[in-house]
Amino acid sequence: MKNFYLLILVLLVSCRPYSKRMEFTGDKYLKLHDYNKAIEYYSKSIRYYPKNLTAIHSRGRAYEENGEIDRAIIDYSLAISLDTTFAKAYRSRGFIFFSKNEYIKAIQDYSKSIIIDPYNHSAYSNRACCKKEICDFEGAIIDFKKSIEIDSTYSIPYGQLSDLEFDISNYDLSKLYAEKAIKYDSNNVVGYGNLGLVYIKFHDWNAAISNLSKAIAINPHWSSYFNNRGYAYSYLKKFDKAIKDYDTAISIDSLNPNNYQNRGDLYADLNKNIKALNDYNKAISFLDSLTEKDFGVTFYNRGIIKQRLGDTNGSKIDFNKAKELGYDPEKYYEFNKWNTCKAK
């Protein structure tokens, strides 16, 4: 029996080098974005040495990149079960939970990784993003600042902190952090996008357009930048450019009610009432009981259009709905982002 156990031990030891060779081959395919081949070789590596943590984690990453999210979670969880101090696996699983809008689970994983590795700046930054989504703004600010304290030249948390400060109406701080984001990375798209928003708040339309145009040049697939630039163009009475930007925003994200709301407002200003009505109808069609509270103005403006078109009863219904949602037409409403944070 002693010889049998000795033989098993020898076999396990001899399998480890082969397992590592398979893992290295998997790494090569992962870098080439050939995720199926990477998964194949990581699986061979794990077959020869089932406790190869790095191979298990890397296979999870390959599954994640390949869109096989559930399998990725299984591998990250397996790695954690084999070594509960494997901080990287907690961060990887936390990132998936964040992408699935499971913010509490993500926060738990990032918190565990921080206990194990308290000097990883991205763990704080990512946990802050989760806290922001559940409206824990104070906690998010603390985490963003901790991330910056660990690495003051890392641009991403500055941009994220700028975004959060804008959401809570601290526009000067938002501007400051956006400028720092750009200082440390001249291609920080969030920095330029947030500067554009801040300048809209300050009614500096040309500065807003300049910064939003830089954001669009870096990332032309983000609808909010086109939407916000269209808003700035409309105040400069460059209506054709505004409409073009709103059209582009809608083509990128056809499910965002804000895009239809702003284009509808411009059509209403131009007395293109049918087009305005169509856009308001579209915006309202995407709302539910949780999101409609932010769109009382949409109901009110649709009521005005219906009034223009002679639909008296329809306009009364919309005016009452706007009032029910807390919209006051006598109050001046500043431009705001659509706040999508989730209640705790």
N, C-alpha and C positions, 0 to 999 in steps of 0.2 A: 504493500500500500504506500509506503514511503517513497519507493521508486516511482510509483504512478504519479504522485503529487509533484515529484521532482521533474518528471517528464512534462507535465502540464506547465510548470513554471518555465521550463526551457522553451517550450513552444510559444508561450506568451511573449517572452523576451525576444525570441527570433522574429515574431510577427510585427513588432513595433517598427523596425526600420522599413519594412515593406509598407506598413500603414502610413508612415511619414512620406514615402515616395508617392503613394497614391494621393495623399493630401496635397503635396506640392504640385502635382499634375492638375488637381482640381483648382488650385490657386491660379494656375496659368490660364485655365479656361474661364475662370471667374473674371480675370482681368480683360479677357477677350470678349466678355459679355455673352459667352456661349454657356448659358446657365444649365441647360440639360446635360451637357458633357461634364460640367463642374459637379452637378448633383451625382452623376454616375460615378465619378472618381472619389468624391467624398464618401459616398456610400460604400465603395470598396474599402476605403481607408477604415471606416467605422466597423466594417465586417471583420477585418483583421485585428482591430483593437477597439472594442466597443466603448472604451472609456477615453477615447481621444477627444478631449474637450474642444480643441481648436477646430478639428474637422467637423464635429457636430455643429458648432457655432457657425462655421463657414457654410455648411450645407444649409443651415437655416437662412443665412443671408442670400444664398443662391435661390432658395425657394421664394424668399421675399421679392427678390428682383424679378423672378419669373412669374410673379403674381399669385403664387400658391401660399397665401397668407396663413391659412390654418396649419399647413405643414411647417411653415417657418416658426409659428408659435410652439408647436410640438417640439421642434429641435431646440429652440431657446430654453424651453421648460426642462427638457431632458438634460441640457448642459447645466442648468441651475441645480437640478436634483442630484447630479453627480458631484457638483462643487458649489455649495451655497455661498461661497465667497467670490464667485466669478462675476465681477461687477459689469463687465462688458455685455454679458448675456442679459442681465437685468435692463441695461440701457437699450439693447436691441429690441427686447420684448416690449419695453415701455414705449418705444417709438411706434411699434405696430399698434399698440392699444390707443395711442394718440391718433393715429391715422384712421382708426375705427371709431373715433369719438368716445372711446371708453376712458374718460379723463381720470377718473378716480383710480382705476387699475394702473394707468400710466404713472400717475403721481406716486403710487405705492412702489412701483418698480424703480423709478428714478430715486426715490428716497432710500431704498435699500442699497442702490449702487453708490449713493453719496456716503452712506455710513461706511461702506467698504473702501471707497476711493473718494475722499472728501476734497480732492484738488482737481477734479475733472470739470472744467468750466462748462462743457456742453451739457452735462447732466443737470446743472443748475438752470442753464438757459432753457433747456427743453421742459424741465419741470415748471418753470415760470410760464411757458406757453400754455401748459395744461391748466395752471391756476387761473390764468387770464380767461380761458374759455369757460370756467365755472364762476367767473366774476369775483374771484379772490384777488383783487387788484393789489392790495397791500402785500400779500404773500408773493405775488408775481414780481413786484418791484424789488422786494428783498432778494429774490433769487437772481433776477437780472443783474442787480448790483454786485452780488457775490460772484457771478460769472465774470463780470468786468474786473473785479478785484483780483481774481486769479490770473486773468490775462487781459490787461488793459488795452492791448492792440488788436484784439479779436473783434471784428466789426459787427458781426451778426447781432449780439445782444443789444448794441446801441440802437440798431434799426428797430428791433422788437420793442425796446423800451420807449423809443420815440412813438411807435404805434400805440402803445398802451397809454402814454401820457396824453396823446391826442384824444383817445377815447374818453378820458376822464377830464377833458377840457383844460389841461395844462399845456397851452399852446407854445408858450415860450420854452418850456422844458422839452417839448416835442421837437421844436426847431433845433435846440442845442444838441440833443442826442442824434437827430438825423444828420446834422453837420459832422458830428464825430464819426458816425458810421461811414460817411463818405470820405472823411479824412483818412481812415484806416483801410478803406477799400473803395477806390474810385468807381467800381462797378456795383456798389451796394444798391440794388434796385429799390429796396424798401426805404432807404434813406432819401433818395430822390422823390419817390412817391409821396412820402410823408411831408417833405418840404413843400411839394406842390399843394398838399392839403392845407398846410399851415398858411401858405400865402393866399389861398382861397379865403381862409378865415380872416386874414388881414386885408382882403380885397386888393391885393397886389396881383392883378390878373396876369400881367406879362411874366412876372417871376414864377407864378404858378404854372403857366403854360411851358416856360423854359424847363423847369424841373420835371414836370410830367412827361415832356418830350424826351428827356434824357432817360427816364424810367422806361418809357416805351421802346426806346432804341435798344435797351439792355434786355427787356422782356416784352416782346410784342404780343404776348398771349394772355395778358392780365387785363381783364375787361374793365376793372375799376379805374385804371389809369386813363383809358379812353373816355370813360364816363365823366371822370372829374375834369379832364381837359376840355371836354365838350361843354361842361358847365361854365368853365372860365371863358371859353370862346363866346358863349352866348351873352355874357356880360359886356364883352367888347363889341357886341353886335355883329360878330362874324358868324352869322347864322348858318351859312353853308358848311363851314368847317365844323361847327357844333353838331349839326345833323349828321355829318359824315362820321364824326367820332361816336355819337350815340349809336349809329347803325353798326359800326365796328364792334362796339361793346356788346351789342345784342347778338351779333354773329358769333362772338366768342363765348358768351354766357347767356343763352336764351331763356334761362330760368330765373334770372335775377330781377326782381320787381323794380329795383332802383333804376335799372337801365331804361325801362319803359316809362317809369315815373318822370324822369328828367326829360326824356324826349317828348313826352306828352305835355309837360309844362311849356316847353319851347313851342310846340305846335299850337298850344292854347294862346300864347303870347302873339303868335303870328296869325291868329284867327283861323287856323286850319282845324276847324272844330271836329270834323269827322275823324281825322287822323289822331287828334288829341284824345277823343273818346275811345278809339280803338286801343291806344296805348294805355290809358287808365284802366280799361276793362282787362287788358292783358296783365297789368301789374297786379290788380286785385285778384285775378284768378289764381295767382301763386300764393296768396296769403292764407294763413290758418289762424286759429284763435290765439296762438302765441305771437305770431309775427305781425298781425294786423294792427296791433296797438301802436306800432311805429309809423303807420301809414294813414292816420286820420286825415292828413292833408290831401291824400290821393282821393279819398271819398269826397272831401269838400270840393276839390277842383273838378272832379267829375260832375258834381252837382251843378257847378257853374256852367260847364259845357252843356249839360242837359237843359239847363235853364235857357241858354242861348238857342238851343235847338227846339225849344217849345215843349219839352217834356217836364211839365210842372210837377207832377206827382213823383216822377223819378228823381228830380232834383231835391225835393223835400226829404225823400227817403235817404239820399246820400248825405244831406246836411245833418239829419238826425244821427246817422251812423257816425259821422265825423265828431259830432258833439259827444256821443256816447264813448268814443275812443279818447276823449279829452282834448280834441283839437279846438283851439280858440282862434278864429279868423282875425280877431283884433290884435293878436299878439304877433310880433315880428319873429319869424323863425329863421335862424341862421342855418347855413348849409351844414349838414352832419353826415357822417358815414352811417351806413346801416349797421346797427349794433347787433352782432350775432352771438354775443356771449350767452352761455347756457346757465340757467339758474342752478344754484347749489342743490 
